[in-house]
Structures are given as structure tokens and as C-alpha cells.
Amino acid sequence: MKSLLFGAFTRTLVAKACRCRALSSCNGTSPLKRLVEEASSFGDAEESEPELRWATQPYARAASQRTSPVVDPRETAVLLFPGQGAQYVGMGKKLLELPSARDLYELASSIVGWDVARVCTEGPEEELQRRCQVCVLVTSLAALELARDERAGAVQRVRAAAGFSLGEIGALVFAEALSFEHALRLTELRAAAMEAAAAEREGGMLTLWLAPDARLGEAMWRAREHAAARGVAQPVCAVANYLHPGCKVVAGDAAALRWLETEGRAWGVRRSARVRVAGAFHTVLMARAAEAVRAGLQHVAVAEPRVRVVSCVTARTCSGAAGVRRALERLTCSPVRWEQTLQALYARPRAAPQPLTLTLGPGGALRSSLRLVNARAWDASLQIPA
């Protein structure tokens, strides 16, 4: 295991790090031009809170105490980047008609050593699933190129960004906290480490739609008990993704998830659906993968973001290069607090206008979640398709 995680992948990362260059200087041209001239902030969430524990309120508790924003939100924009699971065979086909997006796919292929555009547009499905993290990252950034081509003014007004799990790496590339090459190398390392960790222990992920009075904590405890009775040592069953009110993704050992599927209704689970992944991502079962990512990050240059990036694992702004590094270290085995992240991005008095939001393809799940968390922010959002 260690030889896989700390060997070839980390050595490749180190070799690339010594000759890595920022995306803006590759070949003398920039597939992702400098899109933001000045950075400003919507303002951080209430810093005195030790944890953002709210999960279903339409506004953060600090919203009523906010003063007027420095700039009119209608003159700003927010970018949302998708994560693993958004992929589908055929994504990116229309984007390849745009020269800058095509250049981006070609640049990515030269870095990772395989044809990213071909895997995205033609598959086959098995290969796309295996390489989905790189494919989704590149396609979301190619969709950003489409947004820059069609809505250049909107992209220039971006003042904040966030990404769902893997999507946070895309947000950090846009914010120039990570170079494109380092982002791809880190994503490859992360994907391989997660695959290796998943192979060590049978697990998975399960989306749950919950009744208002659901007793999810008790249900997960019962599921762990069930798994332990069937010989699973230190069973895991925990919330991996906080999606939107009444919907959570639970991850853990296979035996625990099977029990939730069959017995969860008694604890307020209205419906459940398996997530198409092979491991219990964003739980402690990914600890070995997180170690590999942490080792790889030692060889990755990280800078302070030029625009506000809200981390999906803390729902707080990444503060400086050190904050970016901490967020990336936690991105593999900490739960994704997506609902709370959206609250942090859009928290403002009820009467205040919302910024334009561009949700970047592939997939439309991020925009759907936004509608269920903050309908007024959804009203001011657009999907940039892949």
C-alpha cells in the first residue's frame, strides 16, 4: 500500500514540481487568462462560531448582523465547480468547438500522459469512471473557458468560488492558488490513493432523503451495531455529504449501509439510493488516502487565493496559502458540508440582492442543490453546460 501511495505517484509529483509552471505562462499563451483584476470579499461567516452547526436554515445566523456589502452583489459573481459523480460519456464534446477549451484539454493530456478529451467524449464508461476525477476537473475548467467566451464580463466580476469535493481543486485553480499542472498531479495522486484505500475494505456511499423528524444519528448507530455483530471491526457509518435540507449522503462499511437500506424507514429515511462509487469517501476509511495526499502536498506550490474560496469541508474562507493547504489536506476524508458552504456564500439579509452564480458543467446537481438551499440565489444562477 505505502509503495503505491508514496512511491510512483509521489515521485512523479516531485519530478513535475521542479519544472512546473503556472498555467498562465504555458507556451506563451493562456488557456485560462487572468480573469479577475481585483479581489474583494463578501465577508466571512461569523468567526466567533467554533463550528458551523446549522444545516437547514435558509440563512446563516450571522446574516442579520451583517452590514451592507462593500460592493453591490448584483455587480459580482460566484463560481461553483462540480465534483466526482458529475461525469458522463460525451461530456466536453461541445466545449471542444471552442479553441481555448480545446487547448486546455490538449495541455491536460500532455501533463497526465493520456488523451483526456477522448476519455471524456468517447469513454468507454469503465475508463471514464476510473479517470473521472481528472476528467471532471478539466471539463469544469473548460466550461469556465466557455463562460469567459460568452460572458466575459460576468467572469471578470467573480469575487467568490467553491467546489464540491474534487471541485474545490478547480476553484483553487481559478483563484490562482494552484497551478493547473500541480492541480492535475494532485488530482491523479488523490484518485489513485482513494482507489487503493477503497480496495482495502468493502464500503460505499448511500444518499438518504429524510423526513423532518428523522433520527439519523440513532439510525447510523444501529447500522454500526449491525455491522459489528457481523464481524466488522470498528465499523464506520457516518454522514459524508451534507447536500441540502432533508438530504444527506452516508458512507461506511457495506454491512452498515445494507442495514440502512432495509431498516432505515423506521428512523425516518424516506428513500435511499446508492452512489456509484466503490469506497466510503469522505470518512475515516479514507485516512490512508489522506496521508498520501498530505505527502504529495509537500511538493506542491500553494499561493494565497486571488478571490475568496470557501472550503467545502469547513464552510469557511480559505485564509492564505496555509489555509488552502489545510483545506486540501482535509478534502479526502472529512465530510463535505455543501449546504453550509452555500449558506456561507450567500448569507445576507433577506431583502438584499444575490450575486450572479455560474454553475460549471458537467452535470446540473450543484444548481439543483442551490435551489433547495437558497431559492433566491438560484433565481440569479445559470448553468454553463459541458
N, C-alpha and C positions, 0 to 999 in steps of 0.2 A: 504493500500500500504506500509506504513512505517513498519507496523508489519511484513509484508512478507520480505521486503528487509533488515531491520535492526534487525529482530528478530531471527528466527530459523537459517537462513544461517550464520549470523554473529556470533551467539553463538556457532554454530558448528565450525566455523573457529577459534574462540578464544580457544575453548577446544582443538582442534587439534594443535594449535600453541604452547601450553605449552609443548607438548610432541613430537613435530615434530622433525625429524632428517633428515639430508641431505641424499639424495639418495645414495651417495657413501658409507654410513655406514649401510644401511638396511640389517639386517640378516647376517651381516658379509661379504656379497658379494655385488658386484656392477653390476646391470644390465647395467648401464651406467658408465663404468670405466672412470677414469681420462684420457681424450683423448688428452689433449693439455699440453705439458710440459712447454712451454714458450709462452707468448703472445707478439705479436708485432702488428704494425698498418700499414694500408695502408696510413694513414694520413687523417685528417678530411677535409671536404669540407671547402671552404673559410669562415672563421669565421667572417669576416667583413660584410658579407651579412646579413641584418636583416631577410630576408626571402629567401627561395629558390623558386623563382618565375618562373624559366624556367620550361617548361613542355614538349617540343617536340624536343629540340636539342639533337643530338646524344652524346654530351659530355658536362659536366658541364663547366661553363665559366672559372672556376679556373684551368681547366686541363692544358691549355697551359703554366701556370706559375709554374707548379709542377717541382720539381727536381726529379732525378731518385729515385725510391723506395729504401728503406733500404735493402730489400731482392728482389730477382728476383721473380716476380709474378708467374712464372711457377713452383716455389717451394712452393707455397702457395695454399690454397683452401678456398672456400666460401660455406656456407650452407644457403639454402633458405627453410623456413618452410611454409607450406600451411595454409590457414585459413578455416573458416566455408564456406561450399558450395562445398568443395572438397570430401565430404563423399559419399559413395555408399555402398549398402548392398553387403557384400562379401569382403570388404577391410580387409587386415590383414591376410587373410587365409593362404597365402604362408609364411608370416612372422612368423606364429606360429610354423613352422617347425624348426625355429632357437631357441635353448634353451634360450639364453639371451633375445630375444624378447618375448618369452612365459613367462619368469619370470617377465618381465616388465608389461605385461597385467595382470598377477596374482597379482602383487604388486598394480597396479592401482585399481583393483577390491576390494582388501582388504581395500583400503583407502576410496573409494566412496561408497562401500556397495552394488554394483550391478556388474553383470558379463560383463565387458567391452568387452572382446573378443567375447562373444556370441552376443552382440548387433551389433558389427562391422561386424561379419561374417555371421550372420543369420537374423539380423533385429528383428522384422519386420520394414518396412520402416518408419512407424509412430514413433516408438520408437527411431530409429536411428536419425531421424530429431530432435526429442525432446532432445536427449542427444548428439547431433552431436559435440558440442564443446569439450567435454571430449574425445569423440571417435577419433576425428581428431588429438587432441594433443597427445594422447597416440600412435596412429598409426604412426604419423610422427616421434616420438622418437623411436618407434620400427623399422621403416625404417632406422633410424640412426644406430641402432644396426646391421642391415644387411650391411650397408655401412662399419661399423667398422670390420665386419667379412670378407667381400670381398675386401675391400680397406682400410685396417688399416693405411697404410702409408699416404693416402690422408686425412683421418680424423685427423691424428696427425698433419698434416700441416695446419689445418684450422686456419685462422687468422681473419676471419670476418664472421658474420652471420646476417640474417634479417628474419623477418617473416611477412606474410600478415595478419594484424589484429590479430586474435587469435594466428597465427603462431609466433608472437613476443614473446609470453609466452614460446613457445618451444625453441626459440633461446636463451632466458634468462636462461632456464634450462640447455641447453648445456653449456652456458658460466658460469654456477655455480653462477649466480646472484639470482636465486630462487631455493629452494629445490623442488624436484619432488612432495612431498606431498603438500607443500604450493601452488605450481602451480595448482595442481588439485583442491584444495579447492577454490582458487581464480577463476578458470575457472567455477566451479559449481555455485559460487555466481554470477559471471558475466552473465552466461547464464540465470539463474532464474530472475535476475534483468532486463535483456533485454526483456525477455518474458513478464514480468509484465508491463514494460513501453510500449511495443508494444500493449498490450491489452487495454491500456487507450485511444488510438486514432488510427483510421484506417490509415494505411500508408503502404509503401512498397519501393521497390528499382527497378530501371529501367536502364538497360545497353543501352547506346546510342553509335552508330557508326556515326561519324560526318564527314561532308565534310570539306575540308581545310578552307573554308570561313564561316564556321558555326558561327551563332550568339547565342551561348548557353546562355550567360548571359541574353540577351534580352528574349530568349525563356523561361527561368526559371522565369523571372519577370512576363511575360504574364501568365504563368501557375499559379503563386501565385495570380495574379489578378482574374483569373477564379475561383480559389478555394474560394477566399474571397467573390466573387459575389454569391456563393452558400452557404454562411453562415459559412465557416470555419474561426474561429478566429485566427489571426496571422498565416496565412498559411506558410508552410515550403516547399521549393523545392530548393535543393542545391546539389552540387557535393559531393558525399560521397566517391568515389574511383577514383583516377587518375590512370588508368590502363596502358595505353601506348598511343603513338600518335594517335589521332583520335578516341579514345575510352574512355569514362567516364561512371561511374555509378552515376546516380542521385537518390536521395532519398527524401521522403517527404510525404505530405498528399496524400491520394488516389485520390482525385479530381484533384489535380495538375498533378499527373502522368498520369491520363487518358487523360487529355488535351494534354500533350506532345506526347502521343502515337498517337493521331489522328491529331494533328495540327503541330507537330514538323518539318515536312518536309519543311515547308515554311521558317524555320530558319536554315536549313542545316542539319537536322537529317536524315541520310540516312536509318537507320534501328534501331529498338529498340527491346528489349526482356526483359521480366520480370525476376527478380531474385527470386528464390524460398525461400523467407523469408517472415515473417509476419509483420515486422516492418521497420521503417525508420532508420536503423542502421547508425551510424557514422554521425548523425545530432543532432541538439539541442533537437529533440524529445526523445533522449536517455539521457537527462540530469538527470532524476531521477535515472536511472540505473548507471550513472557515480557517483552519490552521494553514492550509495550503495557500489560500488567498492572502492571508496575513504575511506569509513568507514571500509571496510574489510581490506584494505591495512595497517591500523593502527596495525593490529595484524599479519602481515606477515613480516618475516625477509627477508631483501633485502641486497645483497652484491654487491661490485663492480665487473662487468663482467671481466672474465679472458681473454676473447678475445673481439675484437671490435664488438659491436652490434649496428647496425644503426636502429633507431626508424622509423617505417613506418608512423608515424604521423608528424614527423618533418624532416625526411630525414637527420638527424644528429646523430652523435655517442652519445650513452647514456654515460654521463660522471659521473662516480662514482655511488654509491648507491643512492644518491639523484636524479641523472639524470634518473636512472631506475625507481624510484618511480614516478617521474613526468611523464615519458612516459606511465606508466601503468595507471595513473590517467586519461590520455587523450585518452586512447585506445578505449573507448566505444563510445564517441560522437564526436570526431574530425575526419575529413576526412582522409582516407588512401592515402598517397602520394607515391604510389608504384612506379610509373615511376620515380619520383625524388629520391626515395630510391635507385633504381638500378643505377641511374646516380651517386649518391654519392659513391656507392660501386665500380663502375667500371671506374670512371673518371680517365683518364691518357692520355698522348699523344697518338695520333692515331697510331703511329708506335710501341708503347710499347705492349708487350705480355700481355695476360689476365690470371688470375688465373683459376684453375680448379674449376668449380661450381658444387656442388651436390644439385639437387632439390629433396626434400624428398617427397615420396608419402604420402597420396593418391592424385590422380589427376595429370594432366600434365599442368594445366593452368599457373603455375609460369614459367615453361620453355618456354612456348609459348609466354608469355609476354616479357621474356628476349630477345627472338629473334627479337621482334618488337621494342625494346628499344635499344639494343646493339647487333648487329648480331655477332660481333667478340667475345663478351663474351659468346654468345650462342654456338658458334663453340667449345668452351672449356668447355661445360657443359654436365652433364649426369643426367638422371632421375633415382633415386633409387625407384623402384616401391613398392607398398604396396600389 
